Amino acid sequence: MDTPDRRSIALVVGTLLAIGGTVASFVPLTVWGLAVMVMSILATAWTKSAWRGVEVEAKFEPQRAFVGEPVRIRVRVRNGKRLPLPFVRIGVWLPRQLEPVGETGSAQIHGFRRRTTLAGHGEVALEFEAITRRRGEYHLRVIEVDLSDPFALAPVHREFEVEGDLLVLPEPRIPIPVPVRRRLPFGTPSPAMRMFEQPERFAGVRAYQPGDPLNRIHWKLTGHAGDLQVKLFEPTRSADVLLAMDLSLGEPFWHGIYPDIAEETIGWTSFLARLAVAAGWRVGIVANTHLSKGRGALRVLPSGARAHEPAVFAALARMPNEPSSDLAPVLREVGRRMGRAGSVVVVSPRPGSWLEHEMENIRRRGAEVVHVSPLEVDPKYVPSLRLERSRGA
């Protein structure tokens, strides 16, 4: 391998050979020494100028994909100087969760290797394809580039880190049965045509009428006016739906941790979120797990912000598949904010008594609550379902 120390040693040895050959009047030795000196000088000059003006970029296209979908990795190498690059070797290291397509495979690299040349002020763009295997957030491990002279005597090596990442969104591995989908609040077109009130946009007040909820009373204005005044909000056709994920199998949560079933719960929730967004609903998610330790349970409440939907699916991609608490206390805290226009879909394999009690409390407040379970499908699709049902039997 070419190194600065070896080039320095070669220069010193070549100088000594040239001097010794000149003193001894031995022409072959002198020529040999001069050749070694010239080669070491040229190699040093090559290593100092090879990377000048060279730019390497890499990115995923698209940057978000569902499990099983192909993604492309685009690598661009640009030579911004007049000196051509005779040999350019590019290595793309993929994370283990991405499977390279069209590559025979190598024991040295999980990814791709390519060789090319670059003329002066030239540019080359390479495209690779990979298949996503698991949900999550992934980065290219490293992009390595070797530049070599025409004789491959002094290759120079550099590694680049890619800032862009790939977000692999969950997808249900087993289909959601039609009877389950019929129970969803956004499974029929009628809810999308209903009119709701948008609490974020205040529209005024009016006098209290029998049947108005107490949480709509404007207490400050009531104190000034002497009569009950009720707050009004602007109408909207977008309702809120909260998708509550239970990653455990019953209560307490530490007695029912099955990561395979939890992955099905996350996949079902991702599919339901896509249906709700397509129907015009504002989607939020909660789960009895955490994205960061010490920050409590996962909560992404419904919102109409532009960047809200990407945040929902990003949380589904990054969240762990092991519960850190029971879902009941999480749902109790979040359910207090749900109004009559909102709906709650609880995705739980087997809700415990505490969770069922909290679901009933939300129904009493006027919100619609629907429960769906991955255990409603044939257990032959998921090995963990067979295991759990066999134990239950």
C-alpha positions in Angstrom: 0.0 0.0 0.0 1.2 3.4 -0.9 1.9 5.7 2.1 3.8 9.0 2.6 6.5 7.1 4.6 7.1 4.6 1.7 7.3 7.4 -0.8 9.9 9.2 1.4 11.9 6.0 1.8 11.7 5.4 -2.0 13.0 8.9 -2.6 15.9 8.5 -0.2 16.8 5.0 -1.6 16.6 6.4 -5.2 18.9 9.3 -4.3 21.4 7.0 -2.7 21.3 4.6 -5.7 21.8 7.5 -8.2 24.7 8.9 -6.2 26.3 5.5 -5.8 25.9 4.7 -9.5 27.4 8.0 -10.4 30.4 7.6 -8.1 31.0 4.0 -9.3 30.4 5.0 -13.0 27.8 2.3 -13.2 25.1 3.6 -15.6 22.4 1.0 -14.9 22.5 1.7 -11.2 22.3 5.4 -11.8 19.4 5.1 -14.2 17.6 2.8 -11.7 18.1 5.3 -8.9 16.9 8.2 -11.0 13.8 6.2 -12.0 13.0 5.4 -8.4 13.4 9.1 -7.5 11.1 10.3 -10.4 8.5 7.7 -9.5 8.4 8.8 -5.8 8.3 12.5 -6.8 5.4 11.9 -9.3 3.6 9.8 -6.8 3.8 12.6 -4.2 2.6 15.1 -6.7 -0.3 12.9 -7.6 -1.4 12.4 -4.1 -1.4 16.1 -3.4 -3.4 17.0 -6.6 -5.7 14.0 -7.1 -8.4 15.1 -4.7 -8.2 18.8 -5.6 -11.6 19.8 -7.1 -13.2 16.4 -6.7 -16.7 16.4 -5.2 -18.8 13.3 -4.1 -22.5 13.4 -3.4 -24.9 10.7 -2.6 -28.6 10.6 -1.7 -31.6 8.3 -1.5 -34.5 8.6 -3.9 -37.1 8.7 -2.6 -36.2 9.5 1.0 -39.3 7.8 2.3 -40.6 4.4 1.3 -42.7 1.5 2.7 -41.3 -1.9 3.6 -40.6 -4.0 0.5 -40.4 -1.1 -1.9 -37.3 -0.4 -3.9 -35.2 2.7 -3.4 -32.4 4.2 -5.5 -29.1 5.5 -4.3 -27.7 8.1 -6.6 -23.9 8.8 -6.4 -22.4 11.7 -8.3 -18.6 12.3 -8.6 -17.4 15.5 -10.2 -13.8 16.3 -11.3 -13.4 20.1 -11.2 -9.8 20.2 -12.5 -8.1 19.7 -15.8 -6.1 16.7 -14.6 -8.1 13.5 -15.6 -8.6 10.6 -13.2 -7.7 7.4 -15.0 -9.1 5.0 -12.4 -11.9 5.8 -10.0 -13.2 3.0 -7.7 -16.4 3.7 -5.8 -17.8 1.6 -2.9 -21.3 2.1 -1.5 -21.8 0.5 1.9 -25.5 -0.2 2.7 -27.0 -0.9 6.1 -27.9 -4.5 6.8 -31.6 -3.8 6.5 -31.3 -2.8 2.8 -30.7 -5.6 0.3 -28.7 -4.6 -2.9 -30.4 -5.5 -6.2 -28.4 -6.7 -9.2 -25.2 -7.3 -7.2 -23.6 -10.7 -7.1 -22.4 -10.1 -3.6 -19.0 -9.8 -2.0 -17.5 -11.0 1.3 -15.8 -7.6 1.7 -18.8 -5.2 1.3 -22.5 -5.2 1.8 -23.4 -2.9 -1.0 -22.0 -2.0 -4.4 -18.6 -1.5 -6.1 -18.1 0.2 -9.4 -15.0 1.4 -11.5 -15.0 4.3 -13.9 -12.8 7.1 -15.3 -13.2 10.8 -15.2 -11.9 13.3 -17.7 -10.8 16.8 -16.8 -13.9 18.9 -15.7 -15.9 15.7 -16.1 -18.8 14.2 -14.1 -20.2 10.7 -13.6 -23.5 9.8 -12.0 -24.2 6.2 -10.8 -27.5 4.8 -9.7 -28.0 1.7 -7.5 -31.1 0.0 -6.3 -31.9 -1.7 -3.0 -34.9 -3.3 -1.4 -36.1 -2.2 2.1 -36.6 -5.1 4.5 -37.5 -3.5 7.9 -39.0 -0.2 9.0 -36.8 2.3 10.6 -34.4 5.2 9.8 -31.3 4.2 7.9 -28.1 6.0 6.7 -25.6 4.9 4.1 -22.8 3.5 6.2 -20.0 5.1 4.1 -19.1 6.0 0.5 -15.5 5.1 -0.2 -13.7 6.4 -3.3 -10.2 5.4 -4.5 -8.4 7.6 -7.1 -5.4 6.0 -8.8 -2.8 7.1 -11.3 -2.5 5.3 -14.8 -0.1 2.7 -13.4 -2.0 2.2 -10.1 1.2 2.9 -8.2 -0.2 5.5 -5.8 -4.0 5.1 -5.1 -5.5 7.6 -2.7 -8.4 6.7 -0.6 -11.2 8.7 1.1 -14.4 7.9 2.9 -17.5 10.2 2.9 -20.4 10.3 5.2 -23.8 11.0 3.7 -26.1 13.4 5.6 -29.4 12.3 3.9 -31.3 9.4 5.5 -33.9 6.9 4.4 -37.1 6.6 6.4 -38.7 3.2 5.9 -42.4 3.3 6.9 -44.2 0.3 8.3 -46.6 -1.8 6.2 -48.9 -4.5 7.5 -47.6 -7.9 6.7 -51.0 -9.5 7.0 -54.2 -8.0 5.4 -56.8 -6.2 7.5 -60.1 -8.1 7.1 -63.0 -6.3 5.5 -65.2 -6.7 8.6 -62.6 -4.8 10.6 -62.3 -2.0 8.1 -66.1 -1.6 8.1 -66.0 -0.6 11.8 -63.6 2.3 11.2 -65.0 5.8 11.6 -63.3 6.8 8.3 -64.1 3.6 6.5 -67.3 5.1 4.8 -67.7 8.3 2.9 -70.4 9.7 5.1 -68.2 11.1 7.9 -66.1 13.1 5.5 -69.3 15.1 4.6 -70.2 16.0 8.1 -69.4 19.5 9.5 -67.3 19.8 12.6 -65.9 22.8 14.6 -62.3 23.7 14.5 -61.2 24.6 18.1 -58.1 26.4 16.8 -60.1 29.1 15.1 -62.3 31.2 17.4 -65.4 32.6 15.6 -67.3 34.5 18.3 -69.8 33.9 21.1 -73.6 33.6 21.5 -76.0 33.2 24.4 -76.2 29.9 26.2 -78.8 27.4 25.0 -80.0 24.3 26.8 -77.8 21.3 25.8 -74.6 23.3 25.2 -71.5 21.6 26.8 -70.1 23.3 29.8 -66.6 23.3 28.3 -67.7 25.7 25.6 -68.8 28.4 28.1 -66.8 31.6 27.9 -66.5 32.2 31.7 -64.7 35.6 31.5 -67.2 37.1 29.1 -70.0 35.5 31.2 -68.8 37.4 34.2 -68.9 40.7 32.4 -72.2 40.2 30.6 -74.1 38.6 33.5 -75.5 35.8 31.3 -73.9 32.6 30.1 -72.0 33.0 26.9 -70.9 30.1 24.7 -67.8 30.1 22.4 -68.2 29.5 18.7 -65.6 28.1 16.3 -65.3 28.0 12.6 -66.8 25.0 10.8 -64.6 22.4 9.1 -65.0 19.1 7.4 -61.9 17.7 9.0 -62.4 15.7 12.1 -59.8 14.3 14.5 -58.9 10.7 14.8 -56.5 9.4 17.4 -54.8 6.0 16.7 -53.9 4.4 20.0 -51.4 1.5 19.8 -51.1 -1.1 22.5 -47.8 -2.9 22.0 -48.4 -5.4 24.8 -50.6 -8.4 25.0 -52.8 -7.7 28.0 -52.1 -6.1 31.4 -49.7 -5.6 33.0 -47.6 -4.9 30.0 -44.4 -6.8 31.1 -46.4 -10.1 31.0 -47.2 -9.8 27.3 -44.2 -8.6 25.3 -44.2 -10.1 21.8 -42.2 -8.0 19.3 -43.7 -9.8 16.3 -47.3 -9.0 17.3 -46.2 -5.5 18.2 -44.8 -5.1 14.6 -48.2 -6.1 13.3 -49.9 -3.5 15.5 -47.5 -0.8 14.1 -48.1 -2.0 10.6 -51.9 -1.9 11.0 -51.7 1.6 12.5 -49.7 2.8 9.6 -52.3 1.5 7.2 -55.1 3.0 9.1 -53.3 6.4 9.2 -53.1 6.3 5.4 -56.8 5.6 5.1 -57.7 8.4 7.5 -55.4 11.0 5.7 -57.0 10.0 2.4 -60.4 10.5 3.9 -59.6 14.0 5.0 -59.2 13.4 8.8 -56.5 14.9 11.0 -54.5 12.0 12.4 -52.7 11.7 15.7 -51.0 8.7 17.3 -50.2 7.6 20.9 -48.5 4.4 22.1 -47.4 2.8 25.3 -43.7 3.1 24.2 -41.2 5.9 23.9 -39.0 7.4 21.2 -36.5 8.7 23.7 -36.0 7.4 27.2 -37.1 9.8 29.9 -39.6 11.7 27.7 -42.7 9.8 28.4 -45.0 7.8 26.1 -45.2 8.5 22.4 -47.7 11.2 21.6 -48.3 13.0 18.3 -51.7 14.7 18.7 -53.9 15.6 15.7 -53.1 18.8 14.0 -53.7 20.7 10.8 -50.1 21.9 10.4 -48.4 21.2 7.1 -45.6 19.2 8.5 -47.8 17.1 10.8 -48.5 14.1 8.5 -44.8 13.5 7.9 -44.2 13.6 11.6 -46.9 11.0 12.2 -45.3 8.5 9.8 -41.8 9.3 10.9 -42.8 8.4 14.5 -44.3 5.1 13.2 -41.0 4.3 11.4 -38.7 5.1 14.3 -40.7 3.8 17.3 -39.5 0.7 19.2 -41.6 -2.4 19.2 -41.5 -3.1 22.9 -43.9 -1.5 25.4 -42.7 0.6 28.3 -46.0 1.0 30.1 -49.7 0.1 30.0 -51.8 2.0 27.4 -54.6 2.8 29.8 -53.0 5.7 31.6 -51.7 7.2 28.3 -55.2 7.0 26.8 -56.7 8.5 29.9 -54.5 11.6 29.7 -54.9 12.1 26.0 -58.6 11.2 25.9 -59.5 14.2 28.1 -58.9 16.4 25.1 -61.1 14.5 22.7 -64.4 16.2 21.8 -67.5 14.9 20.3 -66.2 15.5 16.8 -63.2 13.3 17.5 -62.8 9.5 17.2 -60.4 7.1 18.8 -59.2 3.8 17.1 -57.5 1.5 19.6 -55.2 -1.0 17.9 -54.7 -3.5 20.7 -54.1 -7.3 20.3 -55.9 -8.0 23.6 -57.0 -5.0 25.7 -57.0 -5.5 29.5 -59.7 -4.5 31.9 -58.1 -1.1 32.7 -57.8 -0.2 29.0 -61.4 -1.2 28.3 -62.5 1.0 31.2 -60.7 4.0 29.7 -62.2 3.3 26.3 -65.7 3.3 27.9 -64.9 6.6 29.7 -64.1 8.2 26.4 -67.4 7.0 24.9 -69.2 8.6 27.7 -67.7 11.9 26.8 -69.3 11.7 23.4 -66.3 10.6 21.3 -66.5 7.5 19.1 -64.2 4.6 20.1 -63.4 1.6 17.9 -61.2 -1.3 18.8 -59.4 -3.5 16.2 -56.9 -6.3 16.9 -54.3 -8.1 14.8 -55.5 -11.3 16.5 -58.7 -11.2 14.5 -56.9 -12.6 11.5 -56.0 -16.3 10.8 -53.0 -17.1 13.2 -51.2 -19.0 10.4 -49.9 -15.6 9.1 -47.8 -14.8 12.1 -45.9 -17.4 14.1 -46.2 -15.4 17.4 -50.0 -15.5 17.0 -49.9 -19.3 16.8 -47.6 -19.4 19.9 -49.9 -17.2 22.0 -53.1 -18.9 21.0 -51.7 -22.3 21.7 -50.7 -21.1 25.1 -54.1 -19.6 25.7 -55.7 -22.9 24.7 
